[in-house]
Amino acid sequence: MKSGVGSYALIAGDGLAIGALAVVNAFGDVVDPDDGTIIAGLRGEKNEFLDTAKLVAGISGELKFGVRNTTLVVVATNATLDKSQAQKVAQMGQVGLAKTVSRATRP
């Protein structure tokens, strides 16, 4: 997969709304944070997901591709937040990225 866009939103019973939009063009895989299942990433000949990290780890010598990749996320809510609360929401969004985007690197 070259890139992708994903979104999710919730509206609570009291009208509180929160949503997230992610645009991913990362070298690696997107995984389910609960079980590690690959849900987006490099595909094989039979359209199955491959484990990019394992493939890269098995390559010897210099890799001939760049490390350019981008992942952008917007988290939006109708909640009234002060500066520290907004910062906490941003931190939680970053943790979500860290749990789901598996960057392919070599040890």
N, C-alpha and C positions, 0 to 999 in steps of 0.2 A: 504494500500500500504506500502510495506516495505521501499522502497527508489525509487529514480528516477533521471534521467538525462534529462536536457532540454537545448536547445541552440537557439540562434537567431543571425542573422547577417544582416547588411545593407551595401550596397555599393552606395554611392552618385554619382551623375553625374560627379563630378570632380575626381572620383577614390578613394575618401576617404572611407576606409572600417573600420567597427567596428563590433565586435562580442562578444558574451558572452556565456559561458558554465557554467552551474550550476549542481552540484551533491548534492542532498538533501536526508538526512536521519534524518529528524527532527521529534520530537514528536509534532505533531500539523498538521495543514492543510496549503496547498498552495492556496492562493486566488487571484482572479482577483483584482488588485488594484483599478480599476474603479468602480466596483459595489459590491465587497466583495463575489462574487460567488466562492464557493470552486471548484477548478479545479484539486486538488490532495489531497489525505488524506485517512482517515479511511472510510471504506465502510461497508454498512449494508448487511443484508441477501439478499436483492434484487439488490445488486451491486450499490446502491445509496450512495452518499457521506453523511456521518454523520458529525455533527459539534463537533469536538473533544473537543473544549474549553467548550461547553455547557455540554457535557457528563462528563468531569472531574469536572466541577463546581458542578454537582449534586451528586458527590460521597462524602459520609461522612467517616470520619476515615482516617487512614494512608493508603497512596497508596503504593503498594508493587512492584513497578517497578522502575528501575533506571532512571536517567535523562540524559543518554548518548545519544547524537545526534550530528550530524555533518552536516554542510552545507558549501560547498566550491564553490567559484565562481571565474572564470577567465574572465577578460575583456581584449580583445586584439584589437589593432588598428594599422594601418599603418601610422597614423599621427605622426609627429615629435612633441614630448611634452617635455617641461622642467620639472623640479622636481615638481614645484607647480601645473602645469597643470595635471601631472600624479596623484598627490595627489587628485586633484579635481575629476578626473575620478573615482578614488577609492572610494571617498566619495559618489559619485552618485550611484555607484554600491551597496554600503552599504545601502543607502536609498531605492534602489530597493528591496533589501532583506527584509528590515523592512516593506515595504508595501505589500509584497507578502507572506511571511512565517509567519503564525499565530501560535505562540507557545501556546500550551495548558497548562494553569496554573490555579490554584485556587486562589481566592481573599484572 
